[in-house]
Amino acid sequence: MPVDFPLFLAPMAGVTNTVFRRLCKAKGADVLTTEFVSAEGILHRNARTQYYLEFHEDERPVGVQLFGSEPERLACAAKAVIDWVRPDFLDLNFGCPVNKVVSKNGGSALLKDCPLLTRVAEAVVKAADPVPVTAKIRIGWDQHSVNAVQTARLLEQSGVRRLAVHGRTKEQGYSGEADWAVIAEVAAAVKIPVIGNGDITSAADVLKRRRETGVAGVMIGRAAMSHPWIFSEIRAALENGDIPPPPSFEEKWRFICAHCAAEIAWRGDEIMGMRSMRSRLMSYTKGMPGGSRLRERLSHVGGLAELEDIAALHLQALAGGTIPA
Ligand SMILES: Cc1cc2nc3c(=O)[nH]c(=O)nc-3n(C[C@H](O)[C@H](O)[C@H](O)COP(=O)(O)O)c2cc1C
């Protein structure tokens, strides 16, 4: 059933693989995207790329996010990835601030070169047709060159069908605050749906941004890493204005253990799977009572049974008042 104010899980490298995306979908995320995938990786069909591109049918609508800088290579990669995995849409990354990407003219570097950005968008839209192409931008390169409205217009004219705007400049990285006033200007300047992104941490944030900015939906990144329940909380708030109570610690631990079990099953290796979950466990336990001691133990957890023991002890300590809830 189409929703009138869709909730997007933000693409996050090293985080939003198929396992986590499906968990977020179960919690109410409407639209999912792979983490960014290099056009060259697709053209060389390397093993890592295959891992990035994997998705399950129940994730649809799901998009593949591409990055690169050469229009012809990106167009070939777009065609190749459509044949390969049949995504519902392709998303162009014009926001990545990471040096490795920017130094090769990819990601947010294209915000400084509007003619090239336009050629990239036009080439990919043409190559992908009839599969829709969307894009994700930052508001500009730095505070002196905020050009999101101009970029959005160019992308709209190039045939891009939806635009996610992260309200920070490239120079900001993840510091400072997302500028939702610029996101609102973009939403007013173009006809394609604009999805607002940056610093959403609660359902109340979404109600406020929706009321004040004219965005067609919101995209949530870091808050989903520590609190994937945010999607169901937002959906409830949008539907009836009530925000459900936060999950209990039991529920949180059940979810965390299920996430680890699913990751291990997907990787087919308990040690590798658990190791890859360690940084995720740090996010999940952020703000939990007794957090620093808990995180110390989790930083070398080796398997699912050990994790379940840590969870049981933590719940016991909370129930017994040994650590205050
Ligand atoms: C660990 C991490 C990895 C990210 N990887 C990507 C990526 O692959 N593609 C992309 O467009 N944005 C990426 N982002 C940016 C997010 O999609 C999002 O724009 C940003 O985190 C702001 O949203 P938030 O405040 O809700 O986290 C990444 C962010 C983080 C924290």
Ligand as a Chemical Component Dictionary entry (heavy atoms), coordinates in Angstrom:
data_LIG
# 
_chem_comp.id                   LIG 
_chem_comp.type                 NON-POLYMER 
_chem_comp.pdbx_formal_charge   0 
_chem_comp.three_letter_code    LIG 
# 
loop_
_chem_comp_atom.comp_id 
_chem_comp_atom.atom_id 
_chem_comp_atom.alt_atom_id 
_chem_comp_atom.type_symbol 
_chem_comp_atom.charge 
_chem_comp_atom.model_Cartn_x 
_chem_comp_atom.model_Cartn_y 
_chem_comp_atom.model_Cartn_z 
_chem_comp_atom.pdbx_ordinal 
LIG C1  C1  C 0 28.389 5.172  8.974  1  
LIG C2  C2  C 0 27.738 6.014  7.904  2  
LIG C3  C3  C 0 27.829 5.613  6.576  3  
LIG C4  C4  C 0 27.219 6.378  5.572  4  
LIG N1  N1  N 0 27.247 5.926  4.263  5  
LIG C5  C5  C 0 26.548 6.596  3.310  6  
LIG C6  C6  C 0 26.428 6.067  1.990  7  
LIG O1  O1  O 0 26.947 4.981  1.649  8  
LIG N2  N2  N 0 25.703 6.793  1.076  9  
LIG C7  C7  C 0 25.111 7.992  1.408  10 
LIG O2  O2  O 0 24.463 8.612  0.564  11 
LIG N3  N3  N 0 25.203 8.493  2.644  12 
LIG C8  C8  C 0 25.880 7.820  3.597  13 
LIG N4  N4  N 0 25.882 8.296  4.877  14 
LIG C9  C9  C 0 25.123 9.524  5.210  15 
LIG C10 C10 C 0 23.700 9.154  5.669  16 
LIG O3  O3  O 0 22.982 8.534  4.619  17 
LIG C11 C11 C 0 22.924 10.414 6.136  18 
LIG O4  O4  O 0 22.844 11.314 5.069  19 
LIG C12 C12 C 0 23.587 11.098 7.323  20 
LIG O5  O5  O 0 23.979 10.172 8.311  21 
LIG C13 C13 C 0 22.654 12.161 7.946  22 
LIG O6  O6  O 0 21.472 11.579 8.422  23 
LIG P1  P1  P 0 21.235 11.271 10.006 24 
LIG O7  O7  O 0 21.466 12.559 10.737 25 
LIG O8  O8  O 0 19.830 10.771 10.079 26 
LIG O9  O9  O 0 22.271 10.246 10.390 27 
LIG C14 C14 C 0 26.524 7.576  5.895  28 
LIG C15 C15 C 0 26.456 7.973  7.226  29 
LIG C16 C16 C 0 27.042 7.222  8.229  30 
LIG C17 C17 C 0 26.920 7.672  9.665  31 
# 
loop_
_chem_comp_bond.comp_id 
_chem_comp_bond.atom_id_1 
_chem_comp_bond.atom_id_2 
_chem_comp_bond.value_order 
_chem_comp_bond.pdbx_ordinal 
LIG C1  C2  SING 1  
LIG C2  C3  SING 2  
LIG C2  C16 DOUB 3  
LIG C3  C4  DOUB 4  
LIG C4  N1  SING 5  
LIG C4  C14 SING 6  
LIG N1  C5  DOUB 7  
LIG C5  C6  SING 8  
LIG C5  C8  SING 9  
LIG C6  O1  DOUB 10 
LIG C6  N2  SING 11 
LIG N2  C7  SING 12 
LIG C7  O2  DOUB 13 
LIG C7  N3  SING 14 
LIG N3  C8  DOUB 15 
LIG C8  N4  SING 16 
LIG N4  C9  SING 17 
LIG N4  C14 SING 18 
LIG C9  C10 SING 19 
LIG C10 O3  SING 20 
LIG C10 C11 SING 21 
LIG C11 O4  SING 22 
LIG C11 C12 SING 23 
LIG C12 O5  SING 24 
LIG C12 C13 SING 25 
LIG C13 O6  SING 26 
LIG O6  P1  SING 27 
LIG P1  O7  DOUB 28 
LIG P1  O8  SING 29 
LIG P1  O9  SING 30 
LIG C14 C15 DOUB 31 
LIG C15 C16 SING 32 
LIG C16 C17 SING 33 
# 
